[in-house]
Amino acid sequence: MRFKSEAFDVFQFLSEEYKYNDHQLHCVLQFKGKVEEKILERAINLSFKAIPILSSKYVEDTKRPYWESCDFKEVNDYLIVTKDKSSFDDFIVIPTNEFNGPQVRFCLYGGTICMLAVIMNHMICDAAGFKQYIYLLSDLYSKLYKDNNYVLDKKINGTRSINIITDNISSFTKMKILTSRKIVSNKTGHLKFPISHNSDKKPFIKKYIISKDRYIKIKDYCQKNNFTINDVFLAAYYRVMFNILKVKHNDKLNIAIMIDMRRHLKNKTIDSLCNLASSVVTGIEYCEKDNFFETACKVKNDVDLKKNSYFGMKGFLEIELAFKILSYKTIKKLLKKHFNNPVIGMTNIGILDKRKLKFGNTEVEQAFMCGSIKYAPYFQLALSSFDDTVTLTVNLFGDMNDQVTVNDFLLQIVDELP
C-alpha cells in the first residue's frame, strides 16, 4: 500500500537535509508502577494497524515522494527493552530512519522506576498529532490489559493534507492574505544564540521542571493581569535573550512561535495523524527600563495583533500554492535558496492530559514532550505541561560547553518568571 506524501512531510524531510533540525518528536513517560512488555508490544502492533502509515518507509521519488507499507515482524525493529539507564538516555536522541521505517520507535526502561520513551518522525505529524498517538497507545494498552482478545475497532487513516485548514477559506480571502505585506510568514534575524563552533557535536535534550506550586503562582499572575501562559513564558524568553544577545536599547528582536492551525476549525477532531502547525514571527523592541510586566504587555499586544490577521495562515497558503504548481525538484531548490527558517523560536506543546495517560492500572507520574533537535545556529525553547507542572526543554546538536550554556539559559528563564 502507498500513501501520499503531503507538503509538510516534504518540508520536515528537507529540514534534516538542509540542517535546520533532525525532524523528530520526543516523549518520555515515567510510571508509578510497571508497564508489561508483552502488552505494550501488542498495543504497538495494534497502533500500526490503526495508523498504517506508521509501519511504512519513505521513498524519495524524483517526481513526487511517497510512503510505502512495510511488514515489521521483529519486535526489536521498533521496541527496545532495557534495565540500563544510560542506554535509555542514549535512545532518547536517536532518530527514526524514514527510509527503513517504522516511523515511530520505543524504549521501555525497567529499572528502579519504569519509563517509556517514544520517538516519532516529525514528517508524520506535529506535536498535537503526537499527543493524539500517545493517548491512542495508552488506550490500546488499557483495553488489552482488560481483554487479551481485544480486536481493533477503528482506524485513524483519513486525509493528512493541509487542505483540512485551507479549504475553509474563500479564494478572495486567500488572495488577500497572500498579497498582504503586513502578514509575514517567516523571516530570520541576525542575532543568534551563542553555540560553540566545535565540530565534535552530539545531540542532547536539556530540561527543567517547574514545580506545581510555582506553576500555580504563574497561572494566578496570568489570570490577574489578563495574560496567557504563552505571553508570560515568551516575555521571560525575550528578557533572557535581550541579556544573552546584548541587544541594544530600542533594537528589535524576533522570536518565532508555533501555531496549531486546528484553531481555525470548528470541529477539531481529525481522523488522521498530520502536520497542521504553522509559525508566526513575533517582535518587540528592547527597553532597558522595562520590568517584567511591561515586557509581557508588549508581547501580548504584538501577539494579539497577529491573532487578528489570520494567525499562521499565510505560510500554509504559500506552501499549498507551491505544491499545486511546482515540481518536487523545483520546490527543493526554492526551499534551499529562499526559505527563511527562523533562527530563534518557541513552541508551547500544551497539556499532556493525565486522564488520558493511564496504561491499564499503571498511572503516569511524570511526562514531557518536545520537538526536533536543532542544528546551529537554530535554537528553540519548548514547553509542555503535565499535572500542573511545566517542563522546559532545549534540544541541540552541541558539545559539553553548549550543555552548560543551555542549563544556565533555562535557569535564567525560571528566574525571570513571576
C-alpha positions in Angstrom: 0.0 0.0 0.0 1.2 3.5 -0.8 0.4 6.7 0.9 0.6 10.2 -0.5 3.5 12.4 0.8 1.9 15.7 1.9 3.5 19.1 1.8 4.6 19.2 5.4 6.1 15.6 5.1 8.4 17.0 2.4 9.1 20.2 4.4 10.1 18.2 7.5 12.2 15.8 5.4 14.1 18.7 4.0 14.6 20.2 7.5 17.1 17.5 8.1 18.7 17.6 4.7 19.2 21.4 4.9 20.4 21.1 8.6 17.6 23.0 10.3 16.7 20.1 12.7 16.5 16.3 12.8 12.7 16.3 12.3 11.9 14.1 15.3 9.4 14.3 18.1 10.2 13.1 21.6 8.0 12.0 24.5 9.1 10.4 27.9 6.6 8.9 30.4 7.6 7.9 33.9 5.2 5.5 35.6 4.2 4.9 39.2 4.2 1.2 38.6 5.2 -1.3 35.9 4.3 -1.5 32.3 4.1 -5.1 31.0 6.4 -5.6 27.9 4.1 -8.1 26.1 1.0 -6.0 26.4 2.9 -2.9 25.3 4.2 -4.9 22.3 0.7 -5.9 21.3 -0.6 -2.3 21.8 2.1 -1.0 19.5 1.2 -3.6 16.8 -2.4 -2.6 17.1 -1.4 1.1 16.7 0.3 0.2 13.5 -2.9 -1.3 12.2 -4.9 1.7 13.4 -2.5 4.1 11.7 -1.0 2.2 8.7 1.4 5.0 7.7 3.4 4.3 10.9 4.6 1.0 9.6 5.8 2.3 6.3 9.0 3.6 4.7 9.6 6.9 2.9 10.5 6.8 -0.8 12.0 10.0 -2.2 10.8 9.5 -5.8 12.2 12.1 -8.3 8.7 13.1 -9.4 6.8 13.0 -6.0 7.9 11.2 -2.8 5.5 8.8 -1.2 5.2 6.3 1.7 5.2 2.6 1.2 3.9 -0.1 3.6 6.3 -2.5 5.2 5.8 -5.5 7.4 7.8 -5.3 10.7 7.9 -8.8 12.2 10.8 -8.4 14.5 10.0 -6.7 17.8 13.4 -5.1 18.0 12.7 -3.2 14.8 10.6 -0.8 17.0 10.8 -1.7 20.7 13.9 -1.8 22.9 13.6 -3.1 26.5 16.5 -2.3 28.8 17.4 -2.0 32.5 20.4 0.1 31.7 19.6 3.8 32.3 22.4 5.1 30.1 21.0 3.0 27.1 17.6 4.6 27.8 19.1 8.1 27.9 21.0 7.4 24.6 17.9 6.2 22.9 16.0 9.4 23.5 18.2 11.3 21.0 18.4 8.6 18.3 16.2 9.4 15.3 13.9 7.1 13.4 15.0 6.1 9.9 12.4 7.3 7.5 13.8 5.2 4.6 13.7 1.9 6.6 10.8 2.5 9.0 8.8 2.2 11.1 8.2 5.9 11.7 7.9 5.5 15.5 10.2 3.7 17.9 10.1 2.9 21.6 12.4 2.2 24.6 11.0 0.7 27.8 13.2 1.1 30.8 12.5 -1.4 33.6 15.0 -0.3 36.3 14.1 1.0 39.8 11.4 3.1 38.1 9.6 2.3 34.8 9.9 4.7 31.9 8.9 4.7 28.3 10.5 6.9 25.6 8.7 7.3 22.3 10.3 8.9 19.2 8.1 9.8 16.3 9.2 11.0 12.8 8.0 14.7 12.6 7.2 14.0 8.9 4.2 12.0 10.1 2.6 14.6 12.4 3.0 17.7 14.6 3.0 17.8 18.4 -0.8 17.8 18.6 -0.8 14.7 16.4 1.9 13.1 18.5 -0.2 13.6 21.6 -3.1 12.0 19.8 -0.9 9.0 19.2 0.3 8.7 22.8 -3.3 8.8 24.0 -4.2 6.1 21.5 -1.3 3.9 22.7 -2.4 4.3 26.3 -6.0 3.4 25.4 -5.0 0.3 23.4 -2.7 -0.9 26.2 -5.6 -0.4 28.7 -8.0 -2.3 26.5 -5.6 -5.2 26.1 -4.9 -5.2 29.8 -8.6 -5.8 30.5 -9.2 -8.1 27.5 -6.4 -10.1 26.0 -8.5 -10.8 22.9 -9.4 -7.2 22.2 -9.7 -6.5 18.5 -9.1 -3.1 16.9 -12.4 -1.3 16.3 -11.4 1.8 14.5 -8.7 3.3 12.2 -7.2 6.7 12.1 -6.5 6.9 8.4 -8.2 10.0 7.0 -6.7 12.8 4.8 -3.4 14.3 6.1 -3.5 17.3 3.7 -3.3 20.9 4.9 -6.4 21.4 2.8 -8.2 20.4 6.0 -7.5 24.0 7.0 -7.2 25.9 3.7 -10.5 24.6 2.2 -12.4 26.6 4.8 -11.2 29.9 3.4 -12.6 31.6 0.3 -10.5 32.3 -2.8 -10.9 36.0 -2.2 -9.6 35.8 1.4 -6.7 33.6 0.3 -5.6 36.2 -2.2 -6.0 38.9 0.4 -3.7 37.0 2.8 -1.1 36.1 0.2 -0.7 39.6 -1.1 -0.7 41.3 2.3 2.7 42.9 3.3 1.6 43.2 6.9 1.4 39.4 7.4 4.9 37.8 7.5 5.0 34.0 7.2 8.7 33.8 8.2 11.9 35.7 8.5 15.3 35.3 10.1 17.1 37.7 12.4 20.8 38.5 12.6 21.0 37.7 16.3 22.0 34.1 17.2 22.2 32.2 20.5 25.9 31.6 21.4 26.5 28.0 20.3 30.1 26.6 20.0 31.7 26.0 16.7 33.3 22.8 17.8 33.0 20.1 15.2 32.6 17.4 17.8 28.9 17.9 18.5 26.3 15.4 19.7 22.5 15.7 20.1 21.2 16.4 23.6 18.0 17.4 25.3 18.2 19.6 28.4 15.1 20.1 30.6 13.9 21.9 33.7 10.8 21.0 35.5 8.8 23.9 37.1 7.1 22.6 40.2 3.3 22.6 40.8 3.5 25.3 43.4 5.4 27.7 41.1 3.2 26.9 38.1 0.1 27.7 40.1 1.6 31.1 41.0 2.4 31.8 37.4 -1.2 30.9 36.4 -2.6 33.2 39.1 -0.3 36.0 37.8 -1.7 35.4 34.2 -5.3 35.5 35.4 -4.8 38.7 37.4 -3.2 40.5 34.5 -5.1 39.1 31.6 -2.1 37.3 30.1 -1.9 33.8 28.6 0.7 31.3 29.8 2.2 31.8 26.3 2.5 35.5 26.8 4.3 35.1 30.1 6.8 32.5 29.0 7.5 34.3 25.8 8.1 37.5 27.8 10.6 35.7 30.0 12.3 34.3 26.9 12.6 37.8 25.4 14.1 39.2 28.6 16.7 36.5 28.8 17.6 36.8 25.1 17.9 40.6 25.4 20.6 40.0 28.0 22.4 37.0 26.4 22.5 38.6 22.9 23.4 42.0 24.3 20.5 43.7 22.4 20.9 47.5 22.3 18.3 49.9 23.6 15.4 50.3 21.1 16.7 47.5 18.9 14.2 44.8 17.9 14.4 41.1 18.5 12.3 38.5 16.6 11.2 35.2 18.1 9.0 32.8 16.0 6.2 30.9 17.8 4.5 27.8 16.6 0.7 27.8 16.0 -1.6 24.9 15.9 -3.8 25.7 12.9 -6.6 23.5 14.3 -7.6 26.7 16.0 -9.3 27.7 12.7 -11.5 24.6 12.7 -15.0 24.4 14.2 -14.6 20.6 14.7 -11.0 20.0 15.9 -11.3 16.2 15.9 -9.2 15.0 12.9 -9.2 11.4 11.6 -5.5 11.3 10.8 -2.0 12.0 12.1 -0.9 15.1 10.2 1.2 18.3 10.3 -1.1 21.3 10.9 1.4 23.6 12.7 2.5 26.9 11.3 4.7 29.6 12.7 4.3 33.4 13.3 7.2 35.8 13.9 6.8 38.0 16.9 8.9 41.0 17.5 9.4 43.6 20.3 11.9 46.4 20.9 14.3 46.2 23.9 13.9 48.9 26.5 16.4 48.6 29.4 14.0 50.2 31.8 11.1 47.7 31.2 10.1 45.5 34.1 8.6 42.0 33.5 5.1 43.3 33.4 5.9 45.9 30.7 7.7 43.3 28.6 4.7 40.9 28.9 2.4 43.7 27.8 4.5 44.3 24.7 4.4 40.6 23.9 0.7 40.4 24.4 0.0 43.4 22.2 2.2 42.0 19.4 0.7 38.5 19.6 -2.9 39.8 19.9 -2.4 42.0 16.8 -1.2 39.0 14.8 -4.1 36.8 16.1 -6.4 39.2 14.2 -4.5 38.7 10.9 -5.3 35.0 10.1 -2.7 33.7 12.6 -0.2 31.5 10.8 -2.3 31.2 7.6 0.0 32.9 5.1 2.7 30.2 5.4 0.1 27.5 4.8 -1.3 29.2 1.7 2.2 29.7 0.3 3.1 26.0 0.8 -0.3 24.9 -0.7 0.2 27.1 -3.8 3.8 25.9 -4.3 2.9 22.2 -4.2 0.0 22.8 -6.6 2.0 24.4 -9.4 5.7 23.4 -8.9 7.6 20.1 -9.4 9.2 18.4 -6.4 12.7 19.2 -7.9 11.8 22.9 -8.1 10.3 23.0 -4.6 13.6 21.6 -3.2 15.6 24.3 -4.9 13.3 27.1 -3.8 13.3 26.0 -0.1 17.1 25.7 -0.1 17.6 29.2 -1.6 14.7 31.2 -0.4 13.1 29.7 2.8 13.9 31.9 5.8 14.0 29.4 8.7 13.6 31.5 11.9 16.8 31.3 14.0 15.1 31.7 17.4 11.8 30.1 18.2 9.5 28.9 20.9 6.8 26.2 20.9 4.2 25.6 23.6 3.1 21.9 23.1 0.5 22.4 25.8 -1.1 20.0 28.2 -0.4 16.2 28.3 -3.7 15.1 29.8 -3.2 12.9 32.8 -6.7 11.4 32.5 -5.8 10.1 29.0 -2.4 8.7 30.1 -3.1 5.5 32.1 -1.7 2.2 31.0 -4.1 -0.3 32.5 -3.8 0.2 36.2 -0.5 1.9 35.9 -0.6 5.7 36.3 1.9 8.1 34.7 3.8 10.1 37.4 5.7 12.5 35.1 5.6 13.2 31.4 7.1 15.7 28.9 7.1 16.1 25.2 9.4 18.1 22.9 10.2 18.6 19.3 13.2 18.4 17.0 16.8 18.6 17.9 18.2 21.8 16.3 21.4 22.4 14.3 23.3 25.6 15.0 22.5 28.4 14.7 18.8 27.4 15.1 17.5 27.5 18.7 14.1 26.7 20.2 12.6 26.7 23.7 9.8 24.2 24.2 7.1 23.9 26.9 4.9 21.0 27.8 2.8 20.6 30.9 1.6 17.6 32.9 -0.4 17.5 36.1 0.2 21.2 36.8 3.9 21.1 36.3 5.8 22.5 33.3 8.8 21.1 31.6 11.1 23.5 29.7 13.3 21.8 27.1 16.0 22.9 24.7 17.3 20.3 22.1 20.6 20.9 20.3 23.5 19.4 18.5 26.4 20.7 20.6 29.3 20.0 22.9 29.7 19.9 26.7 30.1 23.7 26.8 26.8 24.1 25.0 25.1 21.9 27.5 26.4 24.1 30.3 25.2 27.2 28.4 21.7 25.8 27.9 21.4 24.8 31.5 22.2 28.3 32.5 19.8 29.7 30.0 16.9 27.6 31.4 17.7 28.8 34.9 17.6 32.4 33.7 14.2 31.7 32.2 12.9 30.4 35.5 14.4 33.4 37.4 12.5 35.8 35.1 9.1 34.2 35.5 6.7 35.8 38.0 
